[in-house]
């Protein structure tokens, strides 16, 4: 789906999961029914989700100004390109590369510093895919994601809007970073263009001369350094790089010595160098980034492997959800099984079908994962006990085997804390430590996790439903 539709889907899903008077279960059922009546059941899931979100906004958006403001926040504006270019031009025009006293420094340290900075940027861009696979790349991406997340969380309102802001920040990171990269390329190109404009504008009204000074270099050294660096510009402009004798004649040996060599050839050479090394590559990179951002914005991906989205798609297709429970190391107790059914009924609907597989013994992870039947299954749950310590050799092997056997199925790690809670009822910090350990482990393996006390969950759920509802706003 496109980016705008994806944002509405994220917003409506946040309200679906919340207990808000702005969006009731009757409203959600109405949007689902209307979508099911207007689209075929075999339509792509992305189309079903986008259509339902569009119907939901017909009721949700007029009810709250915060929702209206959230949706009104621009995803992208082309005026930001003009702003980036303007800032770059202003910065370039304000930098003096021609030197003082109307003397063009033949060595042009400022020009080469700008060229070196851009070349370093190109090298980093070229090595980004390799660095992205390593720890440094992951840490950089995580830092950028965190910064974007904090920026998006400045949304007005709270509750579902804050949840929607957080999820959108995570999903929109690829396209947002691509757009930021495009703006930086535009600004860098504009900076170099501003420098060129500054050089030529001042050259029109002032008579600049070329000269150079150095404590450590002689004319031969200067020629040896500048000749290969300026050769591309020399080929393009047709202006030859002066030889060592000509460069020696431009050397300023006394502080007050006037420069006599014309500066126009050097200005042209350095202008061509900046154009070839900075302006053109940056504009090409900007166009490539804009094209990539447009492609991603038109083909925005909403994850379909979480339980809530799966339940939503199954409801839109008028199909029952079939959940396969895969216990690890031990089978659930009878009270835990009752709590599990109550949990699934709340998450997937009252008509959910539960398939309970035999408990997988330690050491049989890969064989058991391949032997599990897949017919009709829409999602899988791995059930473990909170008392167990997460281990890659056992839990990790089982999770990876299940993912390899059925990569298309959503996988949830459900941690039952019933027994552990009874054991350490007087030590809540132990519970928090073990929960945090499982969450860290699940995050490192890319699997969703939920910790809940299954024993008594059905009774707690019934008790919560019996309480009178209170309006949040």
Secondary structure, DSSP 8 states (H G I E B T S, - for coil): --HHHHHHHHHHHHHHTS-BTTB-HHHHHHHHHHHHHHS-TTS-HHHHHHHHHHHHHHHHGGG-HHHHHHHHS-S--THHHHHHHHHHHHHHHTS--S-STTEEETT-HHHHHHHHHHHHHHHHHHHHHHHHTSHHHHHHHHHHHHHHHHHHTT-SS-THHHHHHHHHHHHTHHHHHHHHHHHHHHHHHHHHHHHHHHHHHHHHHS--EEEB--SS--HHHHHHHHHHHHHHHHHHH------HHHHHHTB--STT----EESHHHHHHHHHHHIIIIIHHHHHHHHHHHHHHHHHHHT------SHHHHHHHHHHTT---EEEEEEBSS---HHHHHHHHHHHHHHH-TT-EEEE---B-TT-HHHHHHHS--TT--EEEEEEETTS---IIIIIHHHHHHHHH-TTSEEEEEEE-HHHHHHTTT-HHHHHHHHHHHHHHHHHTT-EEEEE--TTHHHHHHHHHHS------
